[in-house]
Amino acid sequence: MTGDKVVTLAPCVVRHIPPDGVSDAAAHGRPLYLVFWEGRRPAGLRLLLPGELPLPPTALPDIRAATVARQSGDQLEDAAPTATPDETVSVVICTRDRPDDLRRCLMALSRCDPAPAEILVVDNAPADDRAMKVVAERPGARYVRETRKGLSHARNAGVVAATGSVIAFTDDDVEVAVDWIASVSAPFRRREVACVTGLVLPADLSTEAACLFEFWIGGFGKSLRARDFDAAYLRQKWWQSPEVWKIGAGANMAVRRTAFEAVGLFDPRLGAGAAGCSEDSEFWFRVLRANLVCRYEPKAVVRHYHRADRDGLARQLRAYTAGHVVALLVQFMQDRRPCHLIRIGWTMPAYYCGLAVKALLQGDRTGLALSSEQFRGYVSSPIHVMRWLRRAGPPSAEREVTSR
């Protein structure tokens, strides 16, 4: 779908359809994004365009059946997730100058059943005390201030301050599901699982920017099938850099504390406030290299509020691209495999140029503008490389405690 076509989808209506299918599927002439649920997990995702609407009353069951069979297959289970009794879960929320988003995130966490052992809000280089005041409204939430700018610094501060044996991470622009704690912690029953990621659904698609992120960029991935990632996932063909970013998203992630002890904390050269992104995927890269397992579990569901304006989306795309380049170089420094350099020097520029040429041929002005922002991020990456690779890499938990 071209960028110009995606723009026409806004506002797109998100509807969650329960197993009995009786939820209102009307969109009043607007595109409709259906999330089909089976038990406590999403089992199918389907975008319906205005030309396919309104739906006849008898059409929804057939659409559900076909969508679920194609996207979930035989992986559906009716049993509700249960938390691991031997693990205590600390939740870390990193925030910076977004008190309204933080308040909504904390409200969703307050509804979790079971509740986490603790909630820590890490306020990263704040301009004022608004986040601290929001945390004060929530009994049981603990405020942690991190003056060093950068998402990795904030997450590392949360790890150091947390007491749980499992540390779950989400962002201030996220709402977690009621059973999120149980779902994201259940896979830790298997001792080899060091990290768990989950499904990130769009919370709102009423703006052009949100639709572009979800349907043109691809959102945070839409896989509805559980999967284990282990060291074998890194063994691609010699010219193919392993696509560790497909493991999940840092907005929906839990890590066993002992994994940090084994591979170190998040790399402060990466992530928002530094190179731009990929602090999560580079961490997963180290986890797999240590012969540990990352589990993608789609029953662990959160809803993310995408950027609502085009300027914010453009900045996000530039940051994602630049951060990806830096992460590839960091990974190359660890295993010295040429595939990372091949992706930087050939695969990425060829991909972005291909997107631009395709957009030109299709007369897709939006697609051309977005691919140009991605290429701008790629071109700016040497600045981040020179700035951040001169700095220290991921600290150990012990070193981080000492530095604080």
C-alpha positions as CSV (number, residue, x, y, z in Angstrom):
1,M,0.0,0.0,0.0
2,T,1.4,3.4,-1.0
3,G,2.0,6.1,1.6
4,D,-0.6,8.3,-0.1
5,K,-3.1,5.5,0.1
6,V,-2.3,4.9,3.8
7,V,-3.0,8.6,4.5
8,T,-6.5,8.2,3.3
9,L,-7.1,5.6,6.0
10,A,-7.1,8.2,8.8
11,P,-9.1,8.2,10.9
12,C,-9.1,4.4,11.1
13,V,-11.3,2.8,13.8
14,V,-9.8,0.1,16.0
15,R,-12.3,-2.6,17.1
16,H,-11.6,-5.5,19.4
17,I,-13.8,-8.5,18.6
18,P,-14.3,-11.0,21.4
19,P,-14.7,-14.8,20.6
20,D,-18.5,-14.6,20.3
21,G,-18.1,-11.9,17.7
22,V,-20.9,-9.7,19.0
23,S,-18.8,-6.5,19.4
24,D,-20.0,-3.6,17.3
25,A,-18.0,-3.7,14.0
26,A,-19.5,-0.6,12.6
27,A,-17.0,2.1,11.5
28,H,-19.5,4.7,10.1
29,G,-17.8,4.7,6.7
30,R,-14.2,4.7,8.0
31,P,-11.6,2.0,7.6
32,L,-11.8,-0.6,10.3
33,Y,-8.9,-2.4,12.0
34,L,-10.2,-5.6,13.6
35,V,-8.4,-7.4,16.4
36,F,-10.0,-10.9,16.8
37,W,-9.6,-12.4,20.2
38,E,-9.6,-16.1,21.2
39,G,-9.7,-16.4,25.0
40,R,-7.2,-14.0,26.4
41,R,-5.0,-13.6,23.3
42,P,-5.3,-11.8,19.9
43,A,-5.7,-14.4,17.2
44,G,-6.2,-12.4,14.1
45,L,-5.7,-8.8,12.7
46,R,-7.6,-7.6,9.7
47,L,-7.8,-4.1,8.0
48,L,-11.1,-3.5,6.2
49,L,-11.3,-0.6,3.8
50,P,-14.5,1.5,3.3
51,G,-15.3,-0.4,0.1
52,E,-15.7,-3.6,2.1
53,L,-18.0,-2.0,4.6
54,P,-20.6,-2.1,6.0
55,L,-20.3,-5.8,6.9
56,P,-23.3,-8.0,6.4
57,P,-24.2,-9.6,9.8
58,T,-23.2,-13.0,8.5
59,A,-19.8,-11.9,7.2
60,L,-17.9,-11.4,10.5
61,P,-17.7,-15.1,11.5
62,D,-16.2,-16.1,8.1
63,I,-13.7,-13.2,8.2
64,R,-12.7,-14.2,11.7
65,A,-12.3,-17.9,10.8
66,A,-10.2,-17.2,7.7
67,T,-8.0,-14.5,9.5
68,V,-7.4,-16.6,12.6
69,A,-6.5,-19.8,10.6
70,R,-4.0,-17.9,8.5
71,Q,-2.3,-15.9,11.2
72,S,-2.5,-18.1,14.3
73,G,-2.8,-21.6,13.0
74,D,-2.8,-24.3,15.6
75,Q,-1.1,-22.2,18.3
76,L,-4.3,-21.1,20.1
77,E,-4.8,-22.1,23.7
78,D,-7.8,-21.3,25.8
79,A,-6.0,-21.6,29.2
80,A,-5.4,-18.3,30.9
81,P,-1.8,-17.4,31.5
82,T,-0.5,-17.9,35.1
83,A,2.5,-16.0,36.5
84,T,5.5,-18.0,37.6
85,P,5.2,-18.5,41.3
86,D,9.0,-18.5,41.8
87,E,9.6,-15.1,40.2
88,T,8.9,-11.6,41.5
89,V,8.2,-9.0,38.8
90,S,9.4,-5.5,39.0
91,V,7.9,-3.1,36.3
92,V,10.1,-0.3,35.0
93,I,8.6,2.6,33.1
94,C,11.0,5.2,31.6
95,T,9.5,8.6,31.0
96,R,10.6,12.1,30.1
97,D,8.3,15.2,30.2
98,R,5.1,13.3,29.3
99,P,3.0,13.4,32.5
100,D,-0.3,12.7,30.8
101,D,1.0,9.7,29.0
102,L,2.6,8.4,32.3
103,R,-0.7,8.8,34.2
104,R,-2.5,6.7,31.6
105,C,0.2,4.1,31.7
106,L,0.1,3.8,35.5
107,M,-3.7,3.6,35.4
108,A,-3.5,0.6,33.2
109,L,-0.8,-1.1,35.4
110,S,-3.0,-0.5,38.4
111,R,-5.6,-2.8,36.8
112,C,-3.2,-5.8,36.3
113,D,-4.2,-9.0,37.9
114,P,-1.9,-10.2,39.4
115,A,-0.2,-7.0,40.3
116,P,3.6,-6.6,39.9
117,A,5.7,-6.8,43.0
118,E,6.7,-3.1,42.4
119,I,6.5,-0.3,39.9
120,L,9.4,2.0,39.3
121,V,9.1,5.2,37.2
122,V,12.4,6.4,36.0
123,D,12.3,10.1,35.2
124,N,15.0,10.7,32.6
125,A,16.7,14.1,32.7
126,P,13.3,15.9,33.3
127,A,12.7,19.6,32.7
128,D,10.4,19.8,35.7
129,D,8.8,17.8,38.5
130,R,5.5,16.8,36.8
131,A,6.4,13.1,36.6
132,M,7.3,13.0,40.3
133,K,3.8,14.5,41.1
134,V,2.1,11.9,38.9
135,V,4.0,9.1,40.7
136,A,3.0,10.6,44.0
137,E,-0.7,10.1,43.0
138,R,-0.1,6.3,42.7
139,P,0.4,4.3,45.9
140,G,2.9,1.6,45.4
141,A,4.7,3.3,42.5
142,R,8.3,4.4,43.2
143,Y,10.0,7.4,41.7
144,V,13.6,7.2,40.4
145,R,15.4,10.2,38.9
146,E,18.1,9.6,36.3
147,T,20.0,12.8,35.3
148,R,22.0,11.2,32.5
149,K,20.0,11.7,29.3
150,G,19.1,8.6,27.3
151,L,16.7,5.6,27.4
152,S,19.5,3.1,28.1
153,H,20.7,5.1,31.1
154,A,17.1,5.2,32.3
155,R,16.5,1.5,31.9
156,N,19.8,0.7,33.6
157,A,18.8,2.9,36.5
158,G,15.6,0.9,36.7
159,V,17.4,-2.4,36.7
160,V,19.7,-1.2,39.5
161,A,16.8,0.1,41.6
162,A,14.5,-2.9,41.0
163,T,14.3,-5.8,43.5
164,G,12.4,-8.4,41.4
165,S,14.0,-11.5,39.9
166,V,12.2,-10.5,36.6
167,I,12.3,-6.9,35.4
168,A,9.5,-6.0,32.9
169,F,9.8,-2.9,30.8
170,T,7.2,-0.8,29.2
171,D,7.0,2.9,28.0
172,D,4.9,5.8,29.1
173,D,3.0,5.8,25.8
174,V,1.7,2.3,26.4
175,E,-1.3,0.7,28.1
176,V,-0.7,-2.9,29.2
177,A,-3.4,-5.6,29.2
178,V,-5.0,-6.7,32.5
179,D,-3.2,-10.1,32.4
180,W,0.1,-8.6,31.1
181,I,2.1,-9.5,34.3
182,A,1.0,-13.1,34.1
183,S,1.6,-13.4,30.4
184,V,5.0,-11.8,30.2
185,S,6.3,-13.7,33.2
186,A,4.9,-17.2,32.5
187,P,7.6,-18.2,30.0
188,F,10.2,-17.9,32.7
189,R,9.1,-21.2,34.0
190,R,11.7,-22.5,31.6
191,R,15.1,-21.8,33.0
192,E,16.7,-21.3,29.7
193,V,14.4,-18.3,28.9
194,A,16.3,-15.1,29.7
195,C,14.1,-12.6,27.9
196,V,10.4,-12.4,26.9
197,T,8.8,-10.0,24.4
198,G,5.2,-9.6,23.5
199,L,2.7,-8.2,21.0
200,V,2.4,-4.4,20.6
201,L,-1.0,-3.4,19.2
202,P,-2.0,0.1,18.1
203,A,-4.1,1.9,20.7
204,D,-5.3,4.6,18.4
205,L,-5.2,5.1,14.6
206,S,-7.1,8.3,14.3
207,T,-4.2,10.3,12.7
208,E,-2.3,10.1,9.5
209,A,1.0,9.7,11.3
210,A,-0.3,6.8,13.4
211,C,-1.7,5.0,10.3
212,L,1.6,5.6,8.4
213,F,3.6,4.1,11.3
214,E,1.3,1.0,11.5
215,F,0.6,0.3,7.9
216,W,3.5,1.8,5.9
217,I,6.4,1.3,8.4
218,G,4.9,-1.9,9.7
219,G,4.3,-0.9,13.4
220,F,6.1,-3.0,15.9
221,G,5.5,-6.3,14.0
222,K,2.3,-8.2,13.9
223,S,3.2,-11.9,14.5
224,L,0.6,-13.8,16.4
225,R,2.6,-17.0,16.7
226,A,4.8,-17.7,19.7
227,R,8.5,-18.3,18.9
228,D,11.8,-19.1,20.6
229,F,14.9,-17.3,19.5
230,D,18.3,-18.9,20.4
231,A,21.9,-18.8,19.3
232,A,21.0,-20.7,16.1
233,Y,19.1,-17.6,15.0
234,L,22.3,-15.7,14.7
235,R,23.8,-18.2,12.3
236,Q,22.6,-16.7,9.0
237,K,24.4,-16.8,5.7
238,W,27.7,-15.0,5.9
239,W,26.3,-11.9,4.2
240,Q,23.0,-11.7,6.2
241,S,23.0,-9.8,9.4
242,P,20.6,-11.5,11.9
243,E,17.4,-9.6,12.1
244,V,17.3,-9.4,15.9
245,W,14.9,-6.5,15.8
246,K,12.2,-9.0,14.9
247,I,12.4,-10.5,18.3
248,G,10.0,-7.9,19.7
249,A,9.9,-4.3,21.1
250,G,11.4,-2.7,24.2
251,A,7.9,-1.3,25.0
252,N,6.8,-4.9,25.9
253,M,9.8,-6.8,27.3
254,A,10.8,-8.7,30.5
255,V,14.3,-9.8,31.4
256,R,15.5,-12.3,34.0
257,R,17.8,-10.4,36.4
258,T,20.5,-13.1,35.9
259,A,20.6,-12.3,32.2
260,F,21.9,-8.8,33.0
261,E,24.5,-10.4,35.2
262,A,25.5,-12.6,32.3
263,V,25.7,-10.1,29.4
264,G,25.6,-6.6,31.0
265,L,23.1,-3.8,30.9
266,F,21.7,-1.8,28.0
267,D,24.3,0.0,25.9
268,P,24.1,3.8,26.7
269,R,25.4,4.6,23.2
270,L,22.0,3.3,21.8
271,G,18.4,4.2,22.3
272,A,16.4,7.4,22.4
273,G,18.5,10.3,23.6
274,A,21.6,8.7,22.2
275,A,22.0,7.1,18.7
276,G,18.2,6.8,18.4
277,C,17.1,3.2,18.8
278,S,18.1,-0.4,18.9
279,E,19.2,-0.6,22.5
280,D,16.7,-3.4,22.9
281,S,17.7,-5.5,19.9
282,E,21.4,-5.1,20.6
283,F,20.7,-6.4,24.1
284,W,18.9,-9.4,22.6
285,F,21.9,-10.0,20.3
286,R,24.1,-10.4,23.4
287,V,21.6,-12.6,25.1
288,L,21.5,-15.0,22.1
289,R,25.3,-14.9,21.8
290,A,25.4,-16.1,25.5
291,N,23.4,-19.2,24.4
292,L,20.3,-18.0,26.2
293,V,16.7,-17.9,24.8
294,C,14.5,-15.0,24.0
295,R,10.8,-15.9,23.8
296,Y,8.3,-14.0,21.8
297,E,4.9,-14.5,23.4
298,P,1.9,-12.9,21.7
299,K,-0.3,-13.5,24.7
300,A,1.6,-10.7,26.4
301,V,-0.3,-7.7,25.0
302,V,0.2,-4.0,25.2
303,R,-1.3,-1.1,23.2
304,H,0.9,1.6,22.0
305,Y,0.0,5.2,21.1
306,H,2.0,6.0,18.0
307,R,3.3,9.4,17.1
308,A,0.2,11.6,16.3
309,D,1.9,14.2,14.0
310,R,4.0,13.9,10.8
311,D,7.0,15.9,12.2
312,G,7.2,13.5,15.2
313,L,7.0,10.5,12.8
314,A,9.8,12.0,10.6
315,R,12.1,12.5,13.6
316,Q,11.3,8.9,14.7
317,L,12.2,7.5,11.3
318,R,15.5,9.4,11.3
319,A,16.3,8.2,14.8
320,Y,15.4,4.6,14.0
321,T,17.7,4.5,10.9
322,A,20.7,6.1,12.6
323,G,20.3,4.0,15.7
324,H,20.2,0.8,13.6
325,V,23.5,1.7,11.9
326,V,25.2,2.3,15.2
327,A,23.8,-1.0,16.6
328,L,25.1,-2.9,13.6
329,L,28.6,-1.5,14.2
330,V,28.4,-2.4,17.9
331,Q,27.4,-5.9,16.9
332,F,30.3,-6.1,14.5
333,M,32.7,-5.1,17.3
334,Q,31.4,-8.1,19.2
335,D,31.6,-10.9,16.6
336,R,33.6,-9.4,13.7
337,R,31.2,-10.8,11.2
338,P,31.2,-8.9,7.9
339,C,27.4,-9.3,7.5
340,H,26.8,-6.3,9.7
341,L,29.0,-4.1,7.6
342,I,27.4,-5.4,4.4
343,R,24.0,-4.4,5.8
344,I,25.3,-0.9,6.6
345,G,27.2,-0.4,3.3
346,W,24.9,-2.1,0.8
347,T,21.6,-3.5,2.1
348,M,20.3,-0.4,3.9
349,P,21.1,2.2,1.2
350,A,19.9,-0.1,-1.5
351,Y,16.6,-0.7,0.3
352,Y,16.0,3.0,0.9
353,C,16.8,4.0,-2.6
354,G,14.5,1.3,-3.8
355,L,11.7,2.7,-1.7
356,A,12.3,6.1,-3.1
357,V,12.4,4.9,-6.8
358,K,9.2,2.9,-6.2
359,A,7.5,5.9,-4.7
360,L,8.6,8.1,-7.6
361,L,7.3,5.7,-10.2
362,Q,4.0,5.4,-8.4
363,G,3.6,9.2,-7.8
364,D,3.5,8.4,-4.1
365,R,4.5,11.7,-2.5
366,T,4.0,10.5,1.0
367,G,6.1,7.4,0.5
368,L,8.8,9.5,-1.1
369,A,8.9,11.9,1.9
370,L,9.1,9.0,4.4
371,S,11.8,7.1,2.6
372,S,13.7,10.4,2.3
373,E,13.5,10.8,6.1
374,Q,14.9,7.3,6.5
375,F,17.7,8.0,4.1
376,R,18.4,11.3,6.0
377,G,18.8,9.2,9.2
378,Y,21.2,6.9,7.4
379,V,23.3,9.7,6.1
380,S,23.5,11.3,9.6
381,S,24.6,8.0,11.2
382,P,28.3,8.7,10.9
383,I,27.9,11.7,13.3
384,H,26.3,9.3,15.9
385,V,29.0,6.8,15.2
386,M,31.8,9.2,15.9
387,R,30.0,10.7,18.9
388,W,28.9,7.5,20.6
389,L,31.4,4.8,19.7
390,R,34.1,6.7,21.5
391,R,32.1,6.2,24.7
392,A,32.0,3.1,26.9
393,G,29.7,0.3,26.0
394,P,27.2,-1.5,28.2
395,P,28.1,-1.4,31.9
396,S,27.8,-4.3,34.3
397,A,25.2,-4.1,37.0
398,E,28.0,-3.8,39.6
399,R,29.7,-0.9,37.7
400,E,26.4,0.9,37.3
401,V,25.7,0.7,41.0
402,T,29.2,2.2,41.7
403,S,28.7,5.0,39.1
404,R,25.5,6.1,40.9
